[in-house]
Amino acid sequence: MSEGISTLERHIVIGAGPVGLAMAAALKRRGIPFDLIEAAPGVGGNWLHGVYRSAHIVSSKKATEYADYPMPDDFPDFPSADQMLSYLTDFAKDRGLLSSAEFDKKVVLAKPDGAGRWTVKFEDGEERTYKGVVVCNGHHWDKRYPTFRGAFTGEMLHSKDYTGPAQVEGKSVLVIGGGNSGVDMAVDAGRFGKSCDISLQSGYWYLPKTFFGRPLTDIPIWGLPIFLQRAILKSIVAITIGDYRRYGLQRPNHKIFDRHPAFGTDLLNAIRLGRVKPRPAVERVDGETVTFVDGTTGAYDMIVAATGFNTSFPFLPEGLVEVKHNVVQVYGGAFPPGARGLYLVGWAQARNGFGRLITPLSDLYARMIALQDELELPLGTLMESSFTQSLPTTHLVDPEKSRREIKLAYWILPLLKLRDRRLSRKQKINSDKRGMAENA
């Protein structure tokens, strides 16, 4: 815990992954005192404890690096997990964040105390009171498993618990799910295992990592309207990959970016080499035998569940923040209505790398956290009453569109003060009327 300033005047930042570090750095630039709390033994978040060491980022280093802290020139276009961890560690050191950080410190409860502050309890029994809570606990940790009829008696492994090829060596493996993690594990199992099938409930958009020698996330299309981005990407797929059905895969039944696409053609190559066999959705399981919806069957020693994660905040009181279909119901991407001093940052996912977005966004959020001191009502409540704000319907974020909105937000911030005065006055008048009616 940083010294000199009572926690009553400090915010707690929960999570020291890429988003938590960016928020801590932004708060420090604004002179806002904070404690950076992390349950793991160091910074890095998922890159420290949540990915297999052979993993590489799927967006380029230019699309992933902080806008004000470039990755080293000798890093490849798609850095490894260890390179990402060293980069984030260097960022934390460069920004002087470690002096405000506490590791191996897990938050088990953060609740409003009724007096405008937040009571925070830790797993070790300690309790503190903070001015506000900045939640950056990530979205790749609360494991989601597939549901099917019957019981599987072989080994069930979630993608988050995959560490490397040794876990699949010599085994008949069924991977369920075709996102980036599912692809990596299917390719490993197809190469090092006895056999590998991959079960997909529906079609995925598989995009090449590079095009004309450049990372796909670096080609100059991402500022275009979404319909043009989709048209260009579909053309690139047609040229470089072709019809997915030629690989035994289903055609996607959704538009690009309605769900997160998978980057890379490794799965397609593995299918062509006969190392991975595509399968449809699972119908039922009986012991180690899996029956698929097309009536075919297969016997497996292991099922790898590459079925994603739930978005959850187990340390917040139930009902304080609503989550619908994995989409957090907050305004402006971080501000829940009715909860002063609570900010939920990083639950959404940028479509093509967080780097272009997180630096300007964290600076804006730090400015808004400072502004909250000048307001009577919670920021989320003020934004809820605005006709220009609506609740999100997806967890996928268009970085370039968001960057434009961030620039506009700086012009709108002064209007929040005016709206705060009007709504506060209106609430006071209504409260006085209710009091008079009750005393009549």
N, C-alpha and C positions, 0 to 999 in steps of 0.2 A: 504494500500500500504506500502511495506517495505521501511524503510528509509535508507539514506546514499548513495545510488547509483541511478543515473538518470535512468529513464526508457529507455533511449537511449542505455544503456548497459545491459538491462534486457530483458528476455523473458517473455511472458505472457503464462501461462498454463490455458487453458479454460476448466473448469470442475473439480470438486473435488470428483469424484466417485473413484472406485477402481483403474482405470488406471491413472487418473489424480494425485492421491496421490502417486502412484508408480513412475510416471515421476517426480513429484516434489521432492520426496525423492532422486531419482537418480541424478537430477540436483544439489541438495544440496551437495551430496557426492562429486560431481565433482567440486564444488565451482563455479557453474554457477548461477548468480543472476536471480531471477524470481519473478513474482507475480502470486499467485494462485487465480483465479477468478471463482466464483460459483454463478449462478443465484438463487439457493435455499438458505435457511437460515443456512445451515450447510453442513458438509462433508457427504459422503455416496452415492451420486448419486441416482441411482434407489432404493437402500435400504432405502433411506430417504423418497422419495416422489413418487416412481414409482411402488411399489408392495403392495399387500394387506398384512396386518400384520400377517395373518395366514400362509403366504408362508414360505417354507423352500427351501434351496438350493437343487439342484438335483445331483450335484457332491459332493463328500465327502469333509469334512473339510481339509483333507490332500491334496486333489487335488485343493482346492480353496484358501488355505492360502498362503500368501506371503512366498517365500522360506526362507527369512531371518527374519520372524516374525511369529512364530507358533501361532495357535489359542489356547486358554486356554484348559487345559486337561479336564476340566469339561464340555466342550461343547460336544454335541452329535455328532454322525457321520454326521448328516445333520442339521446344525444349522438353527435357525429361522431367519426371517427378522430382528427382534430386536437384536438378537445376532450378526448378520452380521453388523448391524449398530454400535453396541458398539465396535466390533472388529476394524472396520475401523476408528472410532473416536479415539480409543486408539492408533492405529498406527500413526495417524496424530499428536497426542500429543507426543508420544514417539520419533518421528522423528523431532519434532520441526517445523512442517509445519504451524501451526496456526498463527504464527507471520507474515507469508508472505501471508496469505489468506484474501480475502475479500468476504463476503457473501451478498446475496440479490443484486448482481451486475451483470446485464445481458449485454453481448456483443451483439450489433446489427450490427456491421460492423468491419471487419478486412481486410485491403487492403494494398498492397504495395504502398509506397509513391513515387517510382521512383528514390529514392536516396539510396536504399539498406536497408531501414527501413520499419516498418509497422505502419500504422495509425489505431488505434483502437478506436471505438466510443461505448459508453455505453448508455443504455436506459435512464439513468438519465441526459443525455446531455453532460457528461464529455468526453473529447477526450485526448488520450495519444499517444505517439510514442514509439514503442518498437523495439528492435533489431530483435526479431523473435517471432513466434506464434506457440505454441504447442497445437494442437486441441485434446482435450479428452472429447468431448461432448457426447460420448456414442452412442448406437444404439437402445435404447429402449424408445424412446420418440416421434418420428414423426409417429403418428398413421396411419395405413393403414386399410381401411374399405373394405368390400366385395362389389362387383358390381353385380347387378342382374336386370332383367327386372321388371318393376313395382315399386310401392312405399309401404313401410311398415309403417303402422300408429300406431303401438305399440311403445314401448320404445326400443331405440337402445343404447347399452352400449359397449364401447370398453373395452377390457380386462385391459388396463392400468388404467381405471377409476373404476375398481372393488375394493371395500373396504372390503366386507365380506358378509356373508349369508343373512344379513338383506335386501340386495338389491334384492334378488331373492325369498324371503319368500312368499309363497302363490301364486307364479306366474307360468304360463306355459312358459318355457324357451327353446329357441333354441340356442345352442352354435354352432358357425361356426368356424371350425378350431380345429385340434386335437393335437397341440403341448403341451408343459408342462403347459402353462397357461390355455389353453382350457380344458385340462384334469381336472385341479383343479376346474375350475368354473363349469364344467359339474357335477363333483362329489358333489360339494356344492349344486347346483341347484336340483340334483336328491335327495338329502337328505332333504333339507329345503324348496324347491319349491313345487308347485303343481304337476309339471311334468317336465321332461327334455329330450330333444332329442339333439343329436350331429350330425352335418352335416359335412361330410368329402368328399372333392373333389377327393381324392385318398387315397391309403393306407399309413399308417405310420409304422415306426419301433418303437415298444414299447419294451424297454429293462428293465429288473428288476433292481431295485436300488441296490440289494444285491445278492451275489452268494456265497454259502457255508459259510454264516455268515459274509462275508466281503462286504463293498461297492464295487459295480462293478468297479468304477473308481480307486480302489486301487489294484485290482488283477493285477499280473505282465504280462500283455499282450500288454501294450500300446507302448512299444518300438519295437514291432515286425513289420514286413512289413504289409502293409495295407491289403493284401489279406488274411494273416493269422489272423489278428484281426477280419476281417469280418467272416471268417470261424468259429472261436471260438465263436463269439457272436451269430451267427446263430444257432450253436449247443446249446448254453445256452438257447436261446429262445425256441428251439424245446423241451428241457428238462423241462424248468420251466413254459412255457406258452402254447406251442403247436401252432396249426394253428390258425391264427387270424380269419379265416372265421368261426370258431366255436363260436366266440363271435358276429357274425354278421358284422364283419369288413372286409374291402377289404384287399387283399394281397398287400403289397408294390410293386410298379412297378419300383422301383429304388434300387440301392445298399445302404447298410448301409453307412452313412456319405456323400452320395451325397446330402442329406438334413439332417438337424439336427434331430437326433432321440429324442423321448420322453422317459424320465426315470421314471419308476414306473408302477405298475400294478393296481393302484386304479381305473382307468377307467374300466379295464376289470372286476374287482370285482363288480363295480357298475352295469355293464351290466348284470352280472350273477344274481345280486340281483333284477333285474328288475327296478332299479331306473333310469337308463339311456338307451335310445333307439337309436341305430345307424341309421343314415339316409345318403343317398348319397348327391351329390351336389345339390344346389338350382337351379331350373329352372327359376322360376318367383315368384313374390310376389304381392298379391292383398289385400290391407288393412292389416289384421292380419292373413291372410291365405297364407301359403307358399306351393308352388308346387315344388316337387323334380323331378330330371331327370328321375326317374323310374315311374313317373305318380302319386305317392302317395301324399297326402296333410296332412297338420297339421295346427292348429290354435295356435297362440302364443301371449302372452302378452309382451314378451321381446325377443330381439335377442342380444346375447353377441357375439361381433366380436373379436374372438381370432385369428385375421388374420395377426398379426405381425406388423412390422414397416418399414418405409422407412429410408434409410441411407441418411442423408442430412446435409448440412452445410449452413444454411440460412444467416449467417453473412459474408460469403465469396462472392466476386464478381462472378456473373454468368460466367461460362466458365473457371474459374481459375482451378478448379478440376473436372475431368470427373468421373461420376458414371454410370456404365453400369450394369443393372439388379441387383442393390443394391451392386455391387462390386466396391470399390473405386480404380480408376486406378492410383496406385502409385507403386513405386519400393521399394523393401525391406520392404514392409508393411507400409511405412509411408512417402515416399519422392516423391512428385509430380515433374515431370520434368519442368524446367523453372521457378520454384518459390523458390528463395533463402530465407531461413529463415522460411519456412512453413513446419510443420511436423504434419501429421495426424495419431494419435495413438489411437488404441482401437476400430476402426470401425469393425474389424474382430472379430470372436468368436471362442475361443478354444473349441475343441470337447468335452473335458472331464474335464473342470475346468481351470480357468485362472492362478491358483497359480504357477504351475510348469513353466509357461512361462513368466509371466509378470515381475518378478524380474530380471532375466537375460536380458530380452529384453529391459526393461527400462534403465538398465545400459549401454547396447550397444548403444541405441539411444542417451543417454546423452553424451557418448563418441563421437558419430558422430556429435552431435550438436556443441561440442567443436571443432571438426576437421573442421567444416565449416569455421571457422575464418581463417584457413590456406589455403583455397581454393579460386580460382577465380570464378569457376562455381558452380551452385547449385548442391547439392549432387544428387538430382533426375536426373539431366541432365547427370552427370557422370555415374550413374547407368544405365540410358537408353541406353548409348552408349556401354555398356558392353554386351558381348555375353552370360555371365553367368546369366544375369538378365532378367526376363520377367514379364509382368503384370499379376496380379492374375485373376483367373477365378471363384473363389468361395470365400465366406466370412468365410468359415469354415477352421480352422487351426489345423493341427496335432501338438500338443504341443511337443512331443518327437522329431519329425523331425525338428521342428523349433529350439529346443534347440541345436541340432547338427549343424544346420546352423549358429546359433549364435556363437558357439565356432569357427567355420571356419571363420566367418566374421572378428574376431579380427586379424587373420593372413592376411586377404585381405586388411584391412584398409590402410596400408602403400602404397599399389598399387594405391589407389585413388589419392594420391598426385602426383604420376608419371603421371597418366592419365590426371589429371587436368593440369599439365604443358604442356603436348603434345596437348591437345585439345585447351587450351587457346592460345598457340602459333599458331596453325592452324587457329583458328578463327581470330586472329590478322592479319595473312598473307592474308586471304581471304578478310578481311575488307580493308586492304591497297590496294589490287588489285582492289576492287570495287571503292575505292576513286580515284585511278589513272585513271580508265576507265571513271568515271564521269567527271574528269577534262580534259580529252584528247580532 
